[in-house]
């Protein structure tokens, strides 16, 4: 069985994992946001499935809607925030050399992690 995890901002489920990539489905609750973070060993590509909100990439904030994609490379600061009234759902594809949850450097976090 692949990993599932509840988080203070919502939840995620790993859909596929290999030596070259990892695929997750992520749900972000209304009014919540992930930490402002970066990764040393992976890049990410997001496909927004449901909901609206804002993404921050290296300090630049942009709105998103279903069907939008977001990409950022290794070491790029990023965050997603749900500013709408329904859950945000997106599929995240990670590429790189390591995909562990310990490859997260949090710059700012609403939950004190």
Secondary structure, 3 states (H helix, E strand, C coil): CCCEEEECCEEEEEEEECCCEEEEEEEECCCCECCEEECCCEEEEEEEEECCEEEEECCEEEEECCCCEEEECCCCCEEEEECCCCCEEEEEEEEECCCCCCCCEEEECCCCC
